[in-house]
Amino acid sequence: MGAGESRGLSERMFLMYDGIHYDVVLERLGEREVTLFPADDLEVSLVIPCESLTDQQAEELALALVKTFHDKRQYTDTSNFSLRCLVCGQGLHGSEGAQKHAAETGHGNFAEN
């Protein structure tokens, strides 16, 4: 049983985490996107059809979508990605390297290489 089912909630929402941020997975009912908040406010909308889907079926589609993104390596491996400090230009390895550099220098502006 999913969260909220025992309370009789009638809406569901799926989020996909890519290692850096969350994207909402929208559901499509015919020509209309179904979401709990305005889709215009979202940078990325990932859509699955929701025509008469049970919660289990919708979850399976959402997991299949996540698997597709994972298989295409469309995520950020925060342990192994390369960063550069935009203050001093030093190259860094992973989020731990950025955190250590920030603690040592007070620098807090980084970008992926």
WOGIQUI-V549322 format. One record per run of one state. SS is the DSSP state (a for helix, b for strand, c for the rest). FROM is the first residue (numbers start at 1). TO is the last residue. If there is no record, write none. Layout:
ss:SS from:FROM to:TO
ss:SS from:FROM to:TO
This chain:
ss:c from:1 to:4
ss:a from:5 to:7
ss:c from:8 to:13
ss:b from:14 to:17
ss:c from:18 to:21
ss:b from:22 to:29
ss:c from:30 to:31
ss:b from:32 to:34
ss:c from:35 to:38
ss:a from:39 to:41
ss:c from:42 to:44
ss:b from:45 to:49
ss:c from:50 to:54
ss:a from:55 to:71
ss:c from:72 to:81
ss:b from:82 to:85
ss:c from:86 to:90
ss:b from:91 to:93
ss:a from:94 to:105
ss:c from:106 to:109
ss:b from:110 to:112
ss:c from:113 to:113
